[in-house]
Amino acid sequence: MVLSSRLSLTFRNKSRIFNKRGNFSSFPDNFIRESFILFVMAKNVSDQLVEMLVDAGVKRVYAITGDSLNPVNDAIRRDGRISWIHVRHEESAAYAASMDAELHGIGCCMGSSGPGHVHLVNGLYDANRAGNPVIAIASTCATTKFATDYFQETNPFYLFKDCSKFVYVANTPKQFTTIMQRAIQTAVTEKGVSVVGLPGDVAAAASETIITSRKNYRTQAIYRPCDSELEELAALLNEKNNITLYCGYGCKDAVAEVETLAERLQAPIAFSFRGKIFFDRTDSPFAVGMNGLLGHKSGFDACSKADVLVLLGTDFPYAEFLPRKNTIVQIDIQPDRIGRRAQVDYGYAGDIRDTVTALLPLVKTHSDDSFLKETRERYARIEKQFDKLAHEESKPMQISPEYVARTIDRFTDDDAVYTVDTGMTAVWAARFIKAGKNRYLTGSFNHGSMANALPMAIGAAASCPDRQVIAMCGDGGLSMLMGDLAVIMQYQYPVKIFVFNNRSLGMVKVEMEVAGYVDWQTDMVNPPFDKIAELMNIKGIEVKRSEDVESSIREALAHKGPVLVNIYTDSNALAMPPHITLDQMQGFTASILKKIGLGKFGEVKDVIDSGMEHLGEVF
């Protein structure tokens, strides 16, 4: 305000001089210099924020404007180099920014004051746990109002501390630049969320110069174990025969190197959910499926029966699916992760591509491929069992979700981006979506939140306009953040939304049954999602019969704009884990007996029929 007044006064005074004397030369000697200084100084902190985001590679901001965030909104509008994506909920903004970061290296979201801050939290937890570099701007009340319980006041430091790598509030313009530089540097190098608290008065204040750097630096350092450690690992691998590579998301840039190692060792490749889309190709000679709750018996056996299990770039959390008697090697870019999931015998810190590249010259070629053949044959049998489950025949309103997922896989592009909701939808994606030439699949795989698929699809569609974006949504997830449909409507993102409408919280239902509970309060009465989509200028398709599945999916994929396909799937469809414990069997039996006692005979029959159909996945 002071700066604006000075600038206005200066030009009023000079204007009087010009009018009185009638020529420009009559201006004081320092007029041009003073005006230039004032013009440069007129840039505020929000302008500086935009410049730093642009320099960091940010192309889009996902946010809802308002109140203390308005100076930033105005700066983005005036600058023009960053697109403002107007979401309907800040949680969705965080998910979309996380997806943007996952695909392009950095993302940005913003939330205004207390309610906007709180709404960001769940999506930022997901981004931080996924290791996605996201810059979150949490605008807040003026510094003069701090600690007064002011309207919408929160403390960003305490609120965001647990869901970020870096969080700080900029209390002065000079402090802002230092904090912002460090926030970006931390997000990019430590792979996670950085939150900058930005008071409204600071955002509108004149920017100030600093003596430290405003730029950010992305190094290309080689990161691998030392030579003696590589020699130790090579000696182990050269000595043993039955070796399995268990690969996670950390292998995404090392697929060729890992497969070369597998060929050298004649080793099967099992994978986590996050690693699946890089290795689960139909033509792969090494893939044997996933391990874990959503995995294959073949993937579980490949890990448990190996003499040596090598964990590559995975922080797989389910220790009960990892062996205890085998020799286990773990290589991870974050040393603090080594040994926290399994009894690791050899632990090495390093980037997977750098490490495997340096290891390969030390590894001898193995000739014995019997273990690889055995696990591959088991995987082929499991895949045939899955094919049987993905059948077209079904009753109306009880369409096989396996058939739906397999059909989506058949007709989507080879470089499609898939986002999947947490729950049973994730199970079907894990079992039936295969890797392609450049396919990408993601979800809330670490945080496990509902309602992630659609906002992630928004981030994918905004950042990858030339790629097919597939959102595999559960009915529970879609209805939780249904406002995202309005974002897709507004920007006409050509997202293909497939709703697995089983009228229940399917995964929760299974969890309750396995624990011996009656699945109470898991059923849902849903609105007609396809009709809602039509009202929002999104093509809607309703599918109640299995014979309409293929034609409807092909119609949706051929449509140029956004589509929502509402598919009524079987609410009792089960998916067996690769390993069942006695406690799980006892709990499931107890749940069935309780349902019989409550007179739910029809539901019991459907559950038993589905269970019998899926037993081949385990035995």
C-alpha positions as CSV (number, residue, x, y, z in Angstrom):
1,M,0.0,0.0,0.0
2,V,2.8,2.4,0.9
3,L,4.7,1.5,-2.3
4,S,1.6,2.0,-4.4
5,S,1.0,5.4,-2.8
6,R,4.6,6.5,-3.5
7,L,4.4,5.4,-7.1
8,S,1.1,7.2,-7.6
9,L,2.4,10.4,-5.9
10,T,5.6,10.4,-8.0
11,F,3.7,10.2,-11.3
12,R,1.1,12.8,-10.2
13,N,4.0,15.2,-9.3
14,K,5.8,14.6,-12.6
15,S,2.5,15.0,-14.5
16,R,2.1,18.4,-13.0
17,I,5.6,19.3,-14.1
18,F,4.9,18.0,-17.6
19,N,1.7,19.9,-18.0
20,K,3.2,23.1,-16.6
21,R,6.4,23.1,-18.6
22,G,5.1,21.3,-21.6
23,N,8.1,19.0,-22.4
24,F,9.7,15.8,-21.1
25,S,13.1,17.3,-20.7
26,S,11.8,19.5,-17.8
27,F,11.6,16.3,-15.6
28,P,14.1,16.1,-12.8
29,D,17.3,14.1,-13.7
30,N,16.4,11.2,-11.4
31,F,12.8,10.8,-12.6
32,I,13.4,7.8,-14.9
33,R,15.8,6.1,-12.4
34,E,13.3,6.6,-9.5
35,S,10.4,5.4,-11.6
36,F,12.3,2.3,-12.7
37,I,13.2,1.5,-9.1
38,L,9.6,1.9,-8.0
39,F,8.4,-0.3,-10.8
40,V,10.9,-3.1,-9.9
41,M,10.0,-2.7,-6.2
42,A,6.3,-3.0,-7.1
43,K,6.8,-6.8,-7.4
44,N,5.3,-8.4,-4.3
45,V,6.0,-11.7,-2.6
46,S,3.3,-13.5,-4.6
47,D,5.0,-12.5,-7.8
48,Q,8.2,-13.9,-6.4
49,L,6.4,-17.1,-5.5
50,V,5.2,-17.5,-9.1
51,E,8.7,-16.9,-10.4
52,M,10.2,-19.5,-8.1
53,L,7.5,-22.1,-9.0
54,V,8.0,-21.5,-12.7
55,D,11.8,-21.9,-12.2
56,A,11.2,-25.2,-10.4
57,G,9.2,-26.6,-13.3
58,V,5.6,-26.2,-12.0
59,K,3.1,-25.9,-14.8
60,R,-0.2,-26.2,-12.9
61,V,-1.6,-25.2,-9.5
62,Y,-4.6,-27.1,-8.1
63,A,-6.4,-24.9,-5.7
64,I,-9.5,-23.1,-4.5
65,T,-8.9,-19.4,-4.2
66,G,-10.1,-17.1,-1.4
67,D,-9.2,-14.7,1.3
68,S,-5.4,-14.9,2.1
69,L,-4.7,-16.8,-1.1
70,N,-6.1,-14.0,-3.4
71,P,-2.7,-12.2,-3.8
72,V,-1.2,-15.4,-5.1
73,N,-4.2,-16.0,-7.4
74,D,-3.8,-12.5,-8.8
75,A,0.0,-13.0,-9.4
76,I,-0.6,-16.3,-11.2
77,R,-3.3,-14.5,-13.4
78,R,-1.0,-11.6,-14.3
79,D,2.0,-13.9,-15.0
80,G,0.3,-16.3,-17.2
81,R,2.8,-19.1,-17.2
82,I,1.1,-21.3,-14.7
83,S,-2.4,-22.8,-15.2
84,W,-4.8,-22.5,-12.2
85,I,-6.9,-25.7,-12.0
86,H,-10.0,-24.8,-10.0
87,V,-10.9,-27.9,-7.9
88,R,-14.0,-28.3,-5.7
89,H,-12.2,-29.7,-2.7
90,E,-8.6,-29.1,-1.4
91,E,-8.2,-32.8,-0.8
92,S,-8.6,-33.4,-4.5
93,A,-6.1,-30.6,-5.1
94,A,-3.5,-32.5,-3.2
95,Y,-4.2,-35.8,-4.9
96,A,-4.1,-34.1,-8.4
97,A,-0.8,-32.3,-7.6
98,S,0.6,-35.6,-6.3
99,M,-0.3,-37.3,-9.6
100,D,1.2,-34.4,-11.5
101,A,4.4,-34.8,-9.5
102,E,4.4,-38.6,-10.0
103,L,4.2,-38.2,-13.8
104,H,6.4,-35.1,-14.2
105,G,8.6,-34.6,-11.2
106,I,6.9,-31.8,-9.3
107,G,3.4,-30.7,-8.4
108,C,1.7,-27.8,-6.6
109,C,-1.5,-27.3,-4.6
110,M,-2.8,-24.5,-2.5
111,G,-5.3,-24.1,0.3
112,S,-6.7,-20.9,1.9
113,S,-6.8,-20.5,5.7
114,G,-7.9,-23.0,8.3
115,P,-10.6,-25.0,6.4
116,G,-8.5,-25.1,3.3
117,H,-5.5,-26.3,5.3
118,V,-7.4,-29.1,6.9
119,H,-8.8,-30.3,3.6
120,L,-5.4,-30.6,2.1
121,V,-4.1,-32.9,4.8
122,N,-5.3,-36.3,3.6
123,G,-4.1,-35.8,0.1
124,L,-0.7,-34.6,1.3
125,Y,-0.4,-37.6,3.5
126,D,-0.8,-39.7,0.4
127,A,1.7,-37.7,-1.6
128,N,4.3,-37.7,1.1
129,R,4.0,-41.5,1.7
130,A,4.2,-42.0,-2.1
131,G,7.4,-40.0,-2.3
132,N,6.0,-37.4,-4.7
133,P,7.5,-33.9,-4.7
134,V,4.6,-31.6,-4.0
135,I,4.8,-27.9,-3.0
136,A,1.8,-27.0,-0.9
137,I,1.1,-23.3,-0.2
138,A,-1.0,-22.8,2.9
139,S,-2.1,-19.2,3.0
140,T,-3.2,-18.0,6.4
141,C,-4.3,-15.0,8.3
142,A,-2.2,-11.8,8.7
143,T,0.8,-12.0,11.0
144,T,-0.8,-9.4,13.2
145,K,-3.6,-11.8,14.0
146,F,-1.4,-14.8,14.9
147,A,-2.1,-16.4,18.3
148,T,-5.4,-14.5,18.7
149,D,-7.8,-17.4,17.8
150,Y,-8.6,-15.3,14.7
151,F,-11.3,-16.4,12.3
152,Q,-10.1,-19.5,10.4
153,E,-6.7,-19.4,12.1
154,T,-4.7,-22.6,12.2
155,N,-1.0,-23.3,13.0
156,P,0.4,-24.7,9.7
157,F,3.6,-25.9,11.4
158,Y,1.8,-28.3,13.7
159,L,-1.0,-29.2,11.3
160,F,1.3,-30.3,8.4
161,K,4.3,-31.5,10.4
162,D,3.4,-35.2,10.1
163,C,2.5,-35.2,6.4
164,S,5.5,-33.4,5.0
165,K,9.3,-33.4,4.7
166,F,9.4,-29.6,5.3
167,V,7.0,-27.1,6.8
168,Y,7.5,-23.5,7.8
169,V,5.6,-20.2,8.0
170,A,7.1,-17.2,6.3
171,N,6.7,-14.3,8.7
172,T,8.5,-11.6,6.6
173,P,9.1,-11.1,2.8
174,K,12.8,-11.7,3.2
175,Q,12.2,-14.9,5.1
176,F,9.8,-16.1,2.5
177,T,12.4,-16.4,-0.2
178,T,14.7,-18.5,1.9
179,I,11.9,-20.7,3.1
180,M,10.5,-21.2,-0.4
181,Q,13.9,-22.1,-1.9
182,R,14.5,-24.6,0.8
183,A,10.9,-26.0,0.5
184,I,11.4,-26.7,-3.2
185,Q,14.8,-28.1,-2.7
186,T,13.6,-30.5,0.0
187,A,10.6,-31.7,-1.9
188,V,12.7,-32.5,-5.0
189,T,15.7,-34.1,-3.3
190,E,14.0,-35.9,-0.4
191,K,10.9,-36.9,-2.5
192,G,8.0,-35.7,-0.6
193,V,5.8,-32.8,0.5
194,S,7.0,-29.3,1.4
195,V,4.5,-26.9,3.0
196,V,5.0,-23.1,3.0
197,G,2.7,-21.2,5.3
198,L,2.0,-17.8,3.7
199,P,0.2,-15.1,5.7
200,G,-2.0,-12.8,3.6
201,D,-0.1,-9.6,4.5
202,V,3.2,-11.2,3.6
203,A,1.8,-12.4,0.3
204,A,0.8,-8.9,-0.7
205,A,3.9,-7.2,0.7
206,A,6.8,-5.9,-1.5
207,S,9.4,-8.6,-2.2
208,E,12.9,-8.1,-0.8
209,T,16.3,-9.3,-2.1
210,I,18.3,-11.9,-0.2
211,I,22.0,-12.8,-0.3
212,T,21.4,-16.6,-0.6
213,S,20.2,-18.5,-3.6
214,R,16.7,-18.3,-5.0
215,K,17.3,-21.1,-7.5
216,N,17.0,-24.9,-7.0
217,Y,19.4,-27.6,-7.9
218,R,18.7,-31.1,-9.2
219,T,21.9,-33.2,-9.2
220,Q,22.5,-36.3,-11.2
221,A,24.7,-38.1,-8.6
222,I,25.5,-41.8,-8.9
223,Y,24.3,-43.6,-5.8
224,R,25.3,-47.2,-5.2
225,P,27.0,-49.5,-2.7
226,C,30.8,-49.4,-2.5
227,D,32.9,-51.9,-4.6
228,S,33.5,-54.3,-1.7
229,E,29.7,-54.5,-0.9
230,L,29.0,-55.1,-4.6
231,E,31.6,-57.9,-4.6
232,E,30.0,-59.4,-1.5
233,L,26.6,-59.4,-3.1
234,A,27.9,-60.8,-6.4
235,A,29.6,-63.7,-4.5
236,L,26.3,-64.6,-2.8
237,L,24.3,-64.5,-6.1
238,N,27.0,-66.5,-7.9
239,E,26.9,-69.2,-5.3
240,K,23.1,-69.7,-5.1
241,N,20.7,-71.1,-7.7
242,N,17.1,-70.5,-6.5
243,I,17.0,-66.7,-6.5
244,T,13.9,-64.4,-6.7
245,L,13.9,-60.7,-7.4
246,Y,11.1,-58.9,-5.7
247,C,10.6,-55.5,-7.3
248,G,8.9,-52.3,-6.2
249,Y,8.4,-48.8,-7.4
250,G,12.1,-48.0,-7.0
251,C,12.7,-50.1,-10.1
252,K,10.7,-47.9,-12.4
253,D,13.7,-46.4,-14.1
254,A,15.7,-49.7,-14.0
255,V,13.4,-52.2,-15.8
256,A,15.9,-53.1,-18.5
257,E,18.7,-53.5,-16.0
258,V,16.6,-55.6,-13.6
259,E,15.4,-57.9,-16.4
260,T,19.0,-58.3,-17.5
261,L,19.9,-59.4,-14.0
262,A,17.0,-61.8,-13.9
263,E,18.2,-63.3,-17.2
264,R,21.7,-63.7,-15.9
265,L,20.5,-65.4,-12.7
266,Q,17.6,-67.3,-14.3
267,A,15.5,-65.6,-11.5
268,P,11.7,-65.1,-11.5
269,I,10.5,-61.5,-10.9
270,A,7.8,-61.0,-8.4
271,F,6.5,-57.5,-7.7
272,S,4.6,-55.3,-5.4
273,F,1.4,-53.4,-6.5
274,R,3.5,-50.3,-7.2
275,G,6.0,-52.3,-9.2
276,K,3.5,-54.4,-11.1
277,I,3.0,-52.0,-14.0
278,F,6.7,-52.1,-15.0
279,F,7.1,-55.9,-15.0
280,D,3.8,-57.6,-15.5
281,R,3.9,-57.9,-19.2
282,T,2.2,-60.8,-21.0
283,D,5.4,-61.4,-23.0
284,S,7.8,-61.3,-20.0
285,P,9.8,-64.5,-19.5
286,F,10.4,-63.7,-15.8
287,A,7.1,-62.3,-14.4
288,V,5.5,-64.5,-11.8
289,G,2.9,-62.2,-10.2
290,M,2.4,-60.1,-7.2
291,N,2.9,-61.0,-3.6
292,G,0.8,-59.7,-0.7
293,L,-2.9,-59.4,0.1
294,L,-3.8,-58.7,-3.5
295,G,-1.2,-61.0,-5.0
296,H,-0.8,-64.4,-6.7
297,K,0.0,-67.7,-5.1
298,S,2.8,-67.9,-7.7
299,G,4.3,-64.6,-6.5
300,F,4.1,-65.7,-2.9
301,D,5.7,-69.1,-3.6
302,A,8.5,-67.5,-5.6
303,C,9.4,-65.4,-2.6
304,S,8.9,-68.0,0.1
305,K,10.6,-70.9,-1.8
306,A,13.7,-69.0,-3.0
307,D,17.1,-69.7,-1.4
308,V,17.8,-66.0,-1.8
309,L,15.2,-63.3,-2.0
310,V,16.4,-59.9,-3.3
311,L,14.2,-57.0,-2.4
312,L,14.7,-54.2,-5.0
313,G,13.3,-50.8,-4.4
314,T,10.4,-51.9,-2.3
315,D,9.1,-51.0,1.1
316,F,6.5,-53.8,1.0
317,P,4.7,-53.5,4.3
318,Y,3.2,-57.0,4.9
319,A,5.9,-58.9,6.8
320,E,3.6,-62.0,7.0
321,F,4.0,-62.5,3.3
322,L,7.8,-62.4,3.4
323,P,9.9,-65.5,4.3
324,R,11.7,-65.9,7.6
325,K,14.2,-68.7,6.8
326,N,15.5,-67.6,3.5
327,T,18.5,-65.4,2.9
328,I,17.1,-61.9,2.2
329,V,19.0,-59.1,0.5
330,Q,17.5,-55.6,0.5
331,I,18.6,-52.7,-1.7
332,D,16.9,-49.3,-1.2
333,I,17.6,-45.7,-2.0
334,Q,16.6,-44.9,1.6
335,P,18.9,-46.7,4.1
336,D,16.4,-46.2,7.0
337,R,14.0,-48.6,5.3
338,I,16.4,-51.5,5.3
339,G,15.3,-54.3,7.6
340,R,12.1,-52.8,8.9
341,R,9.9,-55.3,7.1
342,A,11.9,-58.5,7.1
343,Q,14.9,-60.2,8.7
344,V,17.4,-58.9,6.2
345,D,20.8,-60.6,6.0
346,Y,22.4,-58.2,3.5
347,G,21.4,-54.6,3.3
348,Y,22.7,-52.1,0.8
349,A,21.9,-48.4,0.1
350,G,21.6,-47.3,-3.5
351,D,19.6,-46.3,-6.5
352,I,18.4,-49.5,-8.2
353,R,19.6,-48.6,-11.7
354,D,23.0,-47.4,-10.5
355,T,23.4,-50.4,-8.2
356,V,22.3,-53.1,-10.7
357,T,24.4,-51.5,-13.5
358,A,27.5,-51.8,-11.4
359,L,26.6,-55.3,-10.2
360,L,26.0,-56.9,-13.6
361,P,29.7,-57.2,-14.6
362,L,30.3,-59.2,-11.4
363,V,27.5,-61.7,-11.8
364,K,28.0,-65.0,-13.6
365,T,25.5,-66.4,-16.0
366,H,23.4,-69.2,-14.4
367,S,22.5,-72.3,-16.5
368,D,20.0,-73.9,-14.1
369,D,16.6,-72.5,-15.0
370,S,14.5,-75.2,-13.1
371,F,13.3,-72.8,-10.4
372,L,12.4,-70.1,-12.9
373,K,10.4,-72.7,-15.0
374,E,8.6,-74.0,-11.9
375,T,7.5,-70.6,-10.8
376,R,6.5,-69.6,-14.3
377,E,4.4,-72.7,-14.7
378,R,2.6,-72.0,-11.4
379,Y,2.0,-68.4,-12.6
380,A,0.5,-69.7,-15.9
381,R,-1.9,-71.9,-13.9
382,I,-3.0,-69.0,-11.8
383,E,-3.5,-66.8,-14.8
384,K,-5.7,-69.5,-16.4
385,Q,-7.7,-69.6,-13.1
386,F,-8.1,-65.8,-13.3
387,D,-9.3,-66.2,-16.9
388,K,-12.0,-68.6,-15.7
389,L,-13.2,-66.0,-13.1
390,A,-13.3,-63.3,-15.7
391,H,-16.3,-64.8,-17.4
392,E,-19.1,-63.0,-19.2
393,E,-22.0,-65.1,-17.9
394,S,-23.7,-63.6,-14.9
395,K,-27.0,-62.6,-13.5
396,P,-28.3,-59.0,-14.1
397,M,-26.9,-56.5,-11.6
398,Q,-24.2,-59.1,-10.6
399,I,-21.7,-58.6,-13.3
400,S,-18.3,-60.3,-12.7
401,P,-15.9,-57.5,-11.7
402,E,-13.0,-59.6,-13.0
403,Y,-14.7,-59.6,-16.4
404,V,-15.0,-55.9,-16.3
405,A,-11.4,-55.3,-15.4
406,R,-10.1,-57.8,-18.0
407,T,-12.2,-56.1,-20.6
408,I,-10.8,-52.7,-19.7
409,D,-7.3,-54.1,-19.9
410,R,-8.0,-55.6,-23.4
411,F,-9.2,-52.4,-25.0
412,T,-7.3,-49.5,-23.4
413,D,-4.2,-48.0,-25.0
414,D,-0.7,-49.3,-24.6
415,D,0.4,-46.0,-22.9
416,A,-2.8,-45.5,-20.8
417,V,-2.6,-44.0,-17.3
418,Y,-4.8,-45.9,-14.8
419,T,-5.8,-44.6,-11.4
420,V,-7.5,-47.0,-9.0
421,D,-9.6,-46.5,-5.9
422,T,-8.6,-48.3,-2.7
423,G,-10.8,-51.3,-2.0
424,M,-12.0,-54.2,-4.2
425,T,-11.5,-52.0,-7.3
426,A,-7.7,-52.1,-6.5
427,V,-8.0,-56.0,-6.3
428,W,-9.4,-56.2,-9.8
429,A,-6.8,-53.8,-11.1
430,A,-4.0,-55.7,-9.4
431,R,-5.2,-59.0,-10.9
432,F,-6.2,-58.0,-14.4
433,I,-4.5,-54.7,-15.6
434,K,-1.3,-55.7,-17.4
435,A,1.8,-53.7,-18.2
436,G,2.1,-52.3,-21.7
437,K,4.7,-50.5,-23.7
438,N,4.3,-47.4,-21.6
439,R,1.3,-48.0,-19.3
440,Y,1.2,-46.5,-15.9
441,L,-0.9,-47.5,-12.9
442,T,-1.2,-45.9,-9.5
443,G,-3.5,-45.5,-6.5
444,S,-3.3,-44.8,-2.8
445,F,-1.0,-47.8,-2.4
446,N,0.8,-46.6,0.7
447,H,-1.8,-44.4,2.5
448,G,-4.7,-46.5,1.5
449,S,-7.3,-43.7,1.3
450,M,-10.7,-44.0,-0.4
451,A,-11.7,-41.5,-3.1
452,N,-8.3,-41.1,-4.7
453,A,-8.9,-42.4,-8.2
454,L,-10.9,-39.5,-9.7
455,P,-8.7,-36.6,-8.3
456,M,-5.6,-38.5,-9.4
457,A,-7.2,-38.8,-12.9
458,I,-7.7,-35.1,-13.0
459,G,-3.9,-34.6,-12.3
460,A,-3.1,-37.2,-15.0
461,A,-5.5,-35.6,-17.6
462,A,-4.2,-32.1,-16.9
463,S,-0.6,-33.1,-17.2
464,C,-0.8,-35.7,-19.9
465,P,-3.4,-34.4,-22.4
466,D,-2.1,-36.8,-25.1
467,R,-2.6,-40.0,-23.1
468,Q,-5.7,-42.0,-22.3
469,V,-6.6,-41.6,-18.7
470,I,-8.7,-44.4,-17.0
471,A,-10.2,-43.9,-13.6
472,M,-11.3,-47.2,-12.0
473,C,-13.6,-46.0,-9.2
474,G,-15.4,-47.8,-6.5
475,D,-18.9,-46.6,-5.7
476,G,-17.8,-45.7,-2.2
477,G,-14.8,-43.7,-3.4
478,L,-16.8,-41.9,-6.1
479,S,-19.6,-40.8,-3.8
480,M,-17.0,-39.5,-1.2
481,L,-15.6,-36.9,-3.5
482,M,-18.3,-36.6,-6.2
483,G,-17.5,-32.9,-6.6
484,D,-14.6,-34.0,-8.8
485,L,-17.1,-34.6,-11.6
486,A,-17.7,-30.9,-11.7
487,V,-13.9,-30.3,-12.3
488,I,-14.0,-32.8,-15.1
489,M,-17.1,-31.1,-16.5
490,Q,-15.6,-27.6,-16.3
491,Y,-12.3,-28.5,-18.0
492,Q,-13.8,-31.3,-20.2
493,Y,-10.9,-33.6,-19.4
494,P,-11.5,-36.7,-21.5
495,V,-11.2,-39.1,-18.5
496,K,-12.9,-42.5,-18.9
497,I,-14.5,-43.2,-15.5
498,F,-15.5,-46.9,-14.8
499,V,-17.5,-47.3,-11.7
500,F,-17.5,-50.7,-10.1
501,N,-20.9,-50.3,-8.5
502,N,-21.2,-53.2,-6.0
503,R,-23.5,-51.2,-3.7
504,S,-21.2,-51.8,-0.7
505,L,-17.9,-51.1,0.9
506,G,-16.7,-54.4,-0.5
507,M,-13.2,-54.5,1.0
508,V,-14.5,-53.5,4.5
509,K,-17.1,-56.2,4.1
510,V,-14.5,-58.9,3.5
511,E,-12.3,-57.6,6.3
512,M,-15.2,-57.9,8.8
513,E,-16.1,-61.4,7.6
514,V,-12.5,-62.6,7.9
515,A,-12.4,-61.2,11.4
516,G,-15.5,-63.1,12.4
517,Y,-17.9,-60.1,12.3
518,V,-21.3,-59.7,10.6
519,D,-20.8,-57.2,7.8
520,W,-23.1,-54.5,9.2
521,Q,-23.3,-51.0,7.8
522,T,-21.3,-51.8,4.7
523,D,-24.2,-51.8,2.2
524,M,-25.0,-48.6,0.3
525,V,-27.9,-47.2,-1.7
526,N,-26.4,-45.3,-4.5
527,P,-27.7,-42.6,-6.8
528,P,-27.7,-43.3,-10.6
529,F,-24.1,-42.2,-11.2
530,D,-24.6,-42.2,-15.0
531,K,-27.6,-39.9,-14.8
532,I,-25.6,-37.5,-12.5
533,A,-22.8,-37.5,-15.1
534,E,-25.3,-36.7,-17.9
535,L,-26.6,-33.7,-15.9
536,M,-23.0,-32.5,-15.7
537,N,-22.3,-32.6,-19.4
538,I,-20.4,-35.9,-19.1
539,K,-21.5,-38.8,-21.2
540,G,-23.1,-41.4,-19.0
541,I,-23.5,-45.1,-19.7
542,E,-25.4,-47.6,-17.5
543,V,-24.5,-51.3,-17.6
544,K,-26.7,-53.9,-15.8
545,R,-26.1,-56.9,-18.0
546,S,-22.8,-58.7,-18.7
547,E,-23.5,-58.9,-22.4
548,D,-23.4,-55.1,-22.6
549,V,-20.0,-54.7,-20.9
550,E,-17.7,-55.0,-23.9
551,S,-19.7,-52.8,-26.2
552,S,-20.1,-50.1,-23.4
553,I,-16.4,-50.1,-22.6
554,R,-15.5,-49.8,-26.3
555,E,-18.1,-47.0,-26.7
556,A,-16.6,-45.1,-23.7
557,L,-13.1,-45.4,-25.0
558,A,-14.1,-44.2,-28.4
559,H,-15.8,-41.1,-27.1
560,K,-13.7,-37.9,-27.4
561,G,-14.8,-36.3,-24.1
562,P,-15.3,-37.5,-20.5
563,V,-17.4,-40.6,-19.9
564,L,-18.8,-42.3,-16.8
565,V,-19.7,-46.0,-17.1
566,N,-21.8,-47.1,-14.2
567,I,-21.4,-50.9,-14.0
568,Y,-23.4,-53.0,-11.6
569,T,-21.0,-55.6,-10.3
570,D,-21.4,-58.6,-8.1
571,S,-21.5,-57.4,-4.4
572,N,-20.4,-60.9,-3.2
573,A,-17.4,-61.3,-5.4
574,L,-14.3,-62.4,-3.5
575,A,-10.6,-62.4,-4.1
576,M,-8.5,-64.9,-2.2
577,P,-5.1,-63.8,-0.9
578,P,-2.2,-66.1,-1.9
579,H,-1.8,-67.4,1.6
580,I,-4.7,-68.0,4.1
581,T,-4.1,-68.5,7.8
582,L,-6.1,-70.7,10.2
583,D,-7.3,-67.5,12.1
584,Q,-8.7,-66.1,8.8
585,M,-10.6,-69.4,8.0
586,Q,-12.0,-69.5,11.6
587,G,-13.1,-65.9,11.4
588,F,-14.8,-66.3,8.0
589,T,-16.6,-69.5,9.3
590,A,-17.8,-67.6,12.4
591,S,-19.1,-64.8,10.2
592,I,-21.0,-67.2,8.0
593,L,-22.6,-68.9,11.1
594,K,-23.7,-65.5,12.5
595,K,-25.3,-64.6,9.2
596,I,-27.2,-67.9,9.2
597,G,-28.4,-67.2,12.7
598,L,-29.7,-63.8,11.4
599,G,-31.6,-65.5,8.6
600,K,-29.3,-64.2,5.8
601,F,-29.5,-67.5,3.9
602,G,-29.4,-66.0,0.4
603,E,-26.4,-63.9,1.1
604,V,-24.6,-66.9,2.7
605,K,-25.2,-69.0,-0.4
606,D,-23.9,-66.3,-2.7
607,V,-20.8,-65.8,-0.6
608,I,-20.1,-69.6,-0.4
609,D,-20.6,-69.9,-4.2
610,S,-18.1,-67.1,-4.8
611,G,-15.6,-68.5,-2.3
612,M,-15.7,-72.0,-3.9
613,E,-15.1,-70.4,-7.3
614,H,-12.0,-68.6,-6.0
615,L,-10.4,-71.5,-4.2
616,G,-8.3,-72.3,-7.2
617,E,-6.4,-69.1,-6.5
618,V,-4.9,-70.5,-3.4
619,F,-4.7,-74.3,-3.9
